[in-house]
Amino acid sequence: MTGSANGAPPVAVSWEAGLEEAARGLAARLGLPLALPGHEVAPLHLHLGAARLELRETGLEAAGPVYADFTAGRADYRRRFGGGSSQLIARAVGLRGAVKPHVVDATAGLGQDAFVLASLGATVTLIERSGVVGALLDDALTRARAHPVVGEIAARMHLVLGDAREVLEGLKGTEARPDVVYLDPMYPHRRMRALPKKEMRVFRRLVGDDADAEALLQAALGCARSRVVVKRPRGAPALGARPSGHLESKNTRFDLYVLPGAPSDV
């Protein structure tokens, strides 16, 4: 059992009773081993349950399960009480009134920001290069599309698996070229007394930091019609070139790269 080429820890597929056949199919699609009794225990399990697909740490100090969900919890709360188009992320991408841009979220992760934008009327293409994270997203989108309330929102979210730089390059010069490219790269490790929240801890184990984030910014600038938005911790340096402007809250900053000829109001 080996890790991925980028040094990520091994992941094995486990399952709830009665789901072995589906789990075997999932493992085959992703090229992952099965978590079989008597075999080496992988540090991470992609666990198929009747309710949802989860990523689980193994071991005595394992964090709780990580999963994508657009029908309950944080996503549901933000949909109902997040502040609508007055939210900073909506203003950052230029979403206002009748303006509903096509946004490519090139660092999709668990899709929380993409869901906020889709809930406000934007069409969002989510790009994810990790097959494991992509499986979590695909599972969440499948469940959301069948939901009586969220189904309409999830229908505006489209998942693409692959290297975002290559996907953005392929969109240039096509009708599918987005108005906005949104980036939320993993920020490098900082010394902290407390462990990061569980999603960040497990994600760091799985995919590490985004060492190619500056190259991704350049690809985004060459693809977007209107602007590129980069989400950063408030005190972090800009990702690359000096942005056209920024919006910030107590902990978060959105750097705006408005392209020539595009409207600059936010």
C-alpha positions as a Markdown table, in Angstrom:
| # | Residue | x | y | z |
|---|---|---|---|---|
| 1 | Met | 0.0 | 0.0 | 0.0 |
| 2 | Thr | 1.6 | 3.2 | -1.1 |
| 3 | Gly | 0.7 | 6.9 | -0.9 |
| 4 | Ser | 0.2 | 9.2 | -3.9 |
| 5 | Ala | 2.9 | 10.7 | -6.0 |
| 6 | Asn | 2.7 | 14.0 | -4.0 |
| 7 | Gly | 3.5 | 12.1 | -0.8 |
| 8 | Ala | 0.0 | 12.0 | 0.5 |
| 9 | Pro | -0.7 | 9.2 | 3.0 |
| 10 | Pro | -2.4 | 6.0 | 1.8 |
| 11 | Val | -6.2 | 5.9 | 1.6 |
| 12 | Ala | -8.2 | 2.7 | 1.6 |
| 13 | Val | -11.9 | 2.2 | 1.0 |
| 14 | Ser | -14.0 | 0.9 | 3.9 |
| 15 | Trp | -17.8 | 0.3 | 4.0 |
| 16 | Glu | -20.9 | -0.2 | 6.0 |
| 17 | Ala | -22.4 | -3.6 | 6.1 |
| 18 | Gly | -24.3 | -4.4 | 2.9 |
| 19 | Leu | -22.3 | -2.0 | 0.7 |
| 20 | Glu | -19.3 | -4.1 | -0.2 |
| 21 | Glu | -20.1 | -4.3 | -3.9 |
| 22 | Ala | -20.5 | -0.5 | -4.2 |
| 23 | Ala | -17.3 | 0.0 | -2.2 |
| 24 | Arg | -15.4 | -2.3 | -4.5 |
| 25 | Gly | -16.7 | -0.2 | -7.5 |
| 26 | Leu | -15.6 | 3.0 | -5.8 |
| 27 | Ala | -12.2 | 1.6 | -5.0 |
| 28 | Ala | -11.7 | 0.5 | -8.6 |
| 29 | Arg | -12.7 | 3.9 | -10.0 |
| 30 | Leu | -10.3 | 5.7 | -7.7 |
| 31 | Gly | -7.5 | 3.2 | -7.9 |
| 32 | Leu | -7.6 | 2.7 | -4.1 |
| 33 | Pro | -7.1 | -0.5 | -2.1 |
| 34 | Leu | -9.9 | -2.0 | 0.1 |
| 35 | Ala | -9.7 | -1.9 | 3.9 |
| 36 | Leu | -9.8 | -5.6 | 4.4 |
| 37 | Pro | -9.6 | -7.4 | 7.7 |
| 38 | Gly | -6.1 | -8.6 | 8.5 |
| 39 | His | -4.4 | -6.1 | 6.1 |
| 40 | Glu | -2.4 | -3.0 | 6.9 |
| 41 | Val | -4.5 | -0.2 | 8.2 |
| 42 | Ala | -4.3 | 2.9 | 6.1 |
| 43 | Pro | -4.0 | 6.3 | 7.9 |
| 44 | Leu | -7.1 | 7.5 | 6.0 |
| 45 | His | -10.3 | 5.6 | 5.1 |
| 46 | Leu | -12.8 | 6.7 | 2.5 |
| 47 | His | -15.8 | 5.2 | 4.2 |
| 48 | Leu | -19.0 | 4.4 | 2.2 |
| 49 | Gly | -22.1 | 4.5 | 4.4 |
| 50 | Ala | -25.8 | 4.4 | 3.7 |
| 51 | Ala | -26.2 | 8.1 | 4.6 |
| 52 | Arg | -23.1 | 9.5 | 2.9 |
| 53 | Leu | -19.4 | 9.1 | 1.9 |
| 54 | Glu | -16.9 | 10.2 | 4.6 |
| 55 | Leu | -13.1 | 10.6 | 4.9 |
| 56 | Arg | -12.0 | 9.2 | 8.2 |
| 57 | Glu | -8.6 | 9.2 | 10.0 |
| 58 | Thr | -7.6 | 6.0 | 11.7 |
| 59 | Gly | -5.7 | 5.7 | 15.0 |
| 60 | Leu | -6.2 | 6.7 | 18.6 |
| 61 | Glu | -6.1 | 10.5 | 18.0 |
| 62 | Ala | -8.3 | 10.4 | 14.9 |
| 63 | Ala | -10.4 | 13.5 | 14.2 |
| 64 | Gly | -14.1 | 13.1 | 13.4 |
| 65 | Pro | -15.3 | 12.2 | 9.9 |
| 66 | Val | -15.0 | 14.7 | 7.1 |
| 67 | Tyr | -17.6 | 14.9 | 4.4 |
| 68 | Ala | -19.3 | 17.3 | 2.0 |
| 69 | Asp | -22.9 | 18.2 | 2.6 |
| 70 | Phe | -25.1 | 20.9 | 1.1 |
| 71 | Thr | -28.4 | 20.0 | 2.7 |
| 72 | Ala | -27.7 | 20.6 | 6.4 |
| 73 | Gly | -25.3 | 22.0 | 8.9 |
| 74 | Arg | -23.1 | 24.9 | 7.9 |
| 75 | Ala | -24.2 | 25.0 | 4.3 |
| 76 | Asp | -27.9 | 25.1 | 5.2 |
| 77 | Tyr | -27.3 | 27.8 | 7.8 |
| 78 | Arg | -25.4 | 30.0 | 5.4 |
| 79 | Arg | -28.1 | 29.5 | 2.8 |
| 80 | Arg | -30.8 | 30.7 | 5.1 |
| 81 | Phe | -29.0 | 33.3 | 7.3 |
| 82 | Gly | -25.7 | 34.1 | 5.6 |
| 83 | Gly | -26.7 | 37.6 | 4.4 |
| 84 | Gly | -27.6 | 37.0 | 0.8 |
| 85 | Ser | -25.8 | 39.1 | -1.9 |
| 86 | Ser | -24.4 | 41.4 | 0.8 |
| 87 | Gln | -21.9 | 38.8 | 1.8 |
| 88 | Leu | -18.3 | 39.7 | 1.0 |
| 89 | Ile | -17.8 | 36.7 | -1.2 |
| 90 | Ala | -20.8 | 37.7 | -3.3 |
| 91 | Arg | -19.5 | 41.2 | -3.6 |
| 92 | Ala | -16.1 | 40.0 | -4.4 |
| 93 | Val | -17.2 | 38.0 | -7.5 |
| 94 | Gly | -19.5 | 40.8 | -8.6 |
| 95 | Leu | -22.8 | 39.0 | -7.9 |
| 96 | Arg | -25.5 | 41.6 | -7.5 |
| 97 | Gly | -29.1 | 42.2 | -8.7 |
| 98 | Ala | -29.6 | 40.6 | -12.0 |
| 99 | Val | -25.9 | 40.0 | -12.5 |
| 100 | Lys | -25.4 | 36.2 | -12.0 |
| 101 | Pro | -21.8 | 35.4 | -13.2 |
| 102 | His | -20.5 | 32.0 | -14.2 |
| 103 | Val | -17.8 | 31.3 | -11.6 |
| 104 | Val | -15.1 | 28.7 | -11.7 |
| 105 | Asp | -14.1 | 27.6 | -8.3 |
| 106 | Ala | -10.6 | 26.3 | -9.1 |
| 107 | Thr | -9.8 | 25.0 | -5.6 |
| 108 | Ala | -13.2 | 23.5 | -4.8 |
| 109 | Gly | -12.4 | 21.5 | -1.6 |
| 110 | Leu | -15.6 | 20.6 | 0.2 |
| 111 | Gly | -17.5 | 23.2 | -2.0 |
| 112 | Gln | -18.8 | 25.4 | 0.8 |
| 113 | Asp | -18.0 | 28.7 | -1.0 |
| 114 | Ala | -19.2 | 27.3 | -4.3 |
| 115 | Phe | -22.5 | 26.4 | -2.7 |
| 116 | Val | -23.0 | 30.0 | -1.3 |
| 117 | Leu | -22.5 | 31.4 | -4.7 |
| 118 | Ala | -24.8 | 28.9 | -6.4 |
| 119 | Ser | -27.5 | 29.6 | -3.7 |
| 120 | Leu | -27.3 | 33.3 | -4.8 |
| 121 | Gly | -27.9 | 32.4 | -8.4 |
| 122 | Ala | -24.4 | 32.0 | -9.9 |
| 123 | Thr | -23.5 | 29.1 | -12.1 |
| 124 | Val | -20.5 | 27.5 | -10.5 |
| 125 | Thr | -18.0 | 25.0 | -12.0 |
| 126 | Leu | -16.0 | 23.3 | -9.3 |
| 127 | Ile | -12.6 | 21.9 | -10.1 |
| 128 | Glu | -10.9 | 19.4 | -7.8 |
| 129 | Arg | -7.7 | 17.6 | -8.5 |
| 130 | Ser | -7.9 | 15.1 | -5.6 |
| 131 | Gly | -9.9 | 12.0 | -6.6 |
| 132 | Val | -10.8 | 11.4 | -3.0 |
| 133 | Val | -12.0 | 14.9 | -2.4 |
| 134 | Gly | -13.8 | 14.8 | -5.7 |
| 135 | Ala | -15.6 | 11.6 | -4.6 |
| 136 | Leu | -16.8 | 13.4 | -1.5 |
| 137 | Leu | -18.1 | 16.3 | -3.6 |
| 138 | Asp | -19.8 | 14.1 | -6.1 |
| 139 | Asp | -21.6 | 12.2 | -3.3 |
| 140 | Ala | -22.8 | 15.5 | -1.8 |
| 141 | Leu | -24.0 | 16.9 | -5.1 |
| 142 | Thr | -25.9 | 13.7 | -5.8 |
| 143 | Arg | -27.7 | 13.9 | -2.5 |
| 144 | Ala | -28.3 | 17.6 | -2.9 |
| 145 | Arg | -29.8 | 17.3 | -6.4 |
| 146 | Ala | -32.4 | 14.9 | -4.9 |
| 147 | His | -33.3 | 17.3 | -2.1 |
| 148 | Pro | -36.6 | 19.2 | -2.4 |
| 149 | Val | -35.2 | 22.6 | -1.4 |
| 150 | Val | -31.5 | 22.4 | -2.4 |
| 151 | Gly | -32.0 | 20.5 | -5.7 |
| 152 | Glu | -32.4 | 23.7 | -7.7 |
| 153 | Ile | -29.2 | 25.2 | -6.3 |
| 154 | Ala | -27.2 | 22.0 | -6.8 |
| 155 | Ala | -28.3 | 22.0 | -10.4 |
| 156 | Arg | -26.2 | 25.1 | -10.9 |
| 157 | Met | -23.0 | 23.3 | -9.6 |
| 158 | His | -20.9 | 21.3 | -12.0 |
| 159 | Leu | -18.0 | 19.2 | -10.9 |
| 160 | Val | -14.8 | 18.7 | -13.0 |
| 161 | Leu | -12.0 | 16.5 | -11.8 |
| 162 | Gly | -8.5 | 17.4 | -12.9 |
| 163 | Asp | -5.6 | 19.8 | -12.6 |
| 164 | Ala | -7.1 | 23.3 | -12.5 |
| 165 | Arg | -4.4 | 24.8 | -14.6 |
| 166 | Glu | -5.1 | 22.4 | -17.4 |
| 167 | Val | -8.8 | 22.8 | -17.1 |
| 168 | Leu | -8.5 | 26.6 | -17.2 |
| 169 | Glu | -6.2 | 26.4 | -20.2 |
| 170 | Gly | -8.8 | 24.3 | -22.0 |
| 171 | Leu | -11.6 | 26.9 | -21.3 |
| 172 | Lys | -9.7 | 29.8 | -22.9 |
| 173 | Gly | -11.3 | 30.9 | -26.1 |
| 174 | Thr | -14.5 | 28.8 | -25.6 |
| 175 | Glu | -18.1 | 29.7 | -24.8 |
| 176 | Ala | -17.6 | 28.0 | -21.4 |
| 177 | Arg | -14.9 | 30.5 | -20.4 |
| 178 | Pro | -16.0 | 31.8 | -17.0 |
| 179 | Asp | -16.7 | 35.4 | -16.0 |
| 180 | Val | -14.9 | 34.9 | -12.7 |
| 181 | Val | -12.2 | 32.5 | -11.4 |
| 182 | Tyr | -12.2 | 32.0 | -7.6 |
| 183 | Leu | -9.2 | 30.7 | -5.8 |
| 184 | Asp | -8.9 | 29.6 | -2.1 |
| 185 | Pro | -5.5 | 27.9 | -2.0 |
| 186 | Met | -4.4 | 26.1 | 1.1 |
| 187 | Tyr | -2.3 | 28.5 | 3.2 |
| 188 | Pro | 1.1 | 27.2 | 4.4 |
| 189 | His | 1.4 | 25.9 | 7.9 |
| 190 | Arg | 1.7 | 28.3 | 10.8 |
| 191 | Arg | 2.7 | 27.6 | 14.4 |
| 192 | Met | -0.5 | 27.3 | 16.4 |
| 193 | Arg | -1.2 | 25.9 | 19.9 |
| 194 | Ala | -4.4 | 24.3 | 18.8 |
| 195 | Leu | -4.9 | 21.9 | 16.0 |
| 196 | Pro | -6.7 | 23.4 | 12.9 |
| 197 | Lys | -10.3 | 22.5 | 12.4 |
| 198 | Lys | -10.8 | 18.8 | 11.5 |
| 199 | Glu | -11.3 | 19.4 | 7.8 |
| 200 | Met | -8.1 | 21.3 | 7.5 |
| 201 | Arg | -6.2 | 18.7 | 9.5 |
| 202 | Val | -7.4 | 15.9 | 7.3 |
| 203 | Phe | -7.0 | 17.8 | 4.1 |
| 204 | Arg | -3.4 | 18.7 | 4.9 |
| 205 | Arg | -2.7 | 15.0 | 5.4 |
| 206 | Leu | -4.4 | 14.2 | 2.1 |
| 207 | Val | -3.3 | 16.9 | -0.3 |
| 208 | Gly | -0.7 | 19.1 | 1.5 |
| 209 | Asp | -0.3 | 22.8 | 0.8 |
| 210 | Asp | -1.0 | 24.3 | -2.7 |
| 211 | Ala | 2.6 | 24.8 | -3.7 |
| 212 | Asp | 1.6 | 25.8 | -7.3 |
| 213 | Ala | -0.9 | 28.5 | -6.2 |
| 214 | Glu | 1.0 | 31.3 | -7.9 |
| 215 | Ala | 1.0 | 29.4 | -11.2 |
| 216 | Leu | -2.7 | 28.7 | -10.8 |
| 217 | Leu | -3.3 | 32.5 | -10.3 |
| 218 | Gln | -1.5 | 33.1 | -13.6 |
| 219 | Ala | -3.7 | 30.5 | -15.3 |
| 220 | Ala | -6.8 | 32.1 | -13.8 |
| 221 | Leu | -5.8 | 35.5 | -15.1 |
| 222 | Gly | -5.5 | 34.1 | -18.6 |
| 223 | Cys | -8.9 | 32.5 | -18.5 |
| 224 | Ala | -11.4 | 34.8 | -16.7 |
| 225 | Arg | -13.5 | 37.3 | -18.7 |
| 226 | Ser | -14.0 | 39.7 | -15.8 |
| 227 | Arg | -12.0 | 39.1 | -12.7 |
| 228 | Val | -10.1 | 36.7 | -10.5 |
| 229 | Val | -10.8 | 36.5 | -6.8 |
| 230 | Val | -8.3 | 35.0 | -4.3 |
| 231 | Lys | -9.4 | 34.3 | -0.7 |
| 232 | Arg | -6.6 | 34.8 | 1.8 |
| 233 | Pro | -6.2 | 35.0 | 5.6 |
| 234 | Arg | -6.5 | 38.7 | 6.4 |
| 235 | Gly | -2.8 | 39.2 | 7.4 |
| 236 | Ala | -1.4 | 37.0 | 4.6 |
| 237 | Pro | 0.6 | 38.5 | 1.7 |
| 238 | Ala | -1.0 | 38.7 | -1.7 |
| 239 | Leu | -0.6 | 35.5 | -3.7 |
| 240 | Gly | 1.2 | 37.0 | -6.6 |
| 241 | Ala | 0.9 | 40.3 | -8.5 |
| 242 | Arg | -0.5 | 43.3 | -6.6 |
| 243 | Pro | -4.4 | 43.0 | -6.7 |
| 244 | Ser | -6.6 | 45.7 | -8.1 |
| 245 | Gly | -8.3 | 46.0 | -4.8 |
| 246 | His | -9.6 | 43.9 | -1.9 |
| 247 | Leu | -12.5 | 43.3 | 0.5 |
| 248 | Glu | -11.9 | 42.1 | 4.0 |
| 249 | Ser | -13.6 | 41.0 | 7.2 |
| 250 | Lys | -12.1 | 40.3 | 10.6 |
| 251 | Asn | -10.3 | 37.1 | 9.6 |
| 252 | Thr | -10.5 | 36.9 | 5.8 |
| 253 | Arg | -9.5 | 39.0 | 2.8 |
| 254 | Phe | -10.6 | 38.7 | -0.8 |
| 255 | Asp | -8.0 | 40.0 | -3.3 |
| 256 | Leu | -9.5 | 41.2 | -6.5 |
| 257 | Tyr | -7.8 | 41.1 | -9.9 |
| 258 | Val | -10.1 | 43.0 | -12.2 |
| 259 | Leu | -9.2 | 42.5 | -15.9 |
| 260 | Pro | -8.9 | 45.3 | -18.5 |
| 261 | Gly | -12.3 | 46.3 | -19.8 |
| 262 | Ala | -14.2 | 44.6 | -17.0 |
| 263 | Pro | -16.5 | 46.6 | -14.6 |
| 264 | Ser | -14.5 | 47.4 | -11.4 |
| 265 | Asp | -17.4 | 48.1 | -9.0 |
| 266 | Val | -18.0 | 45.5 | -6.3 |
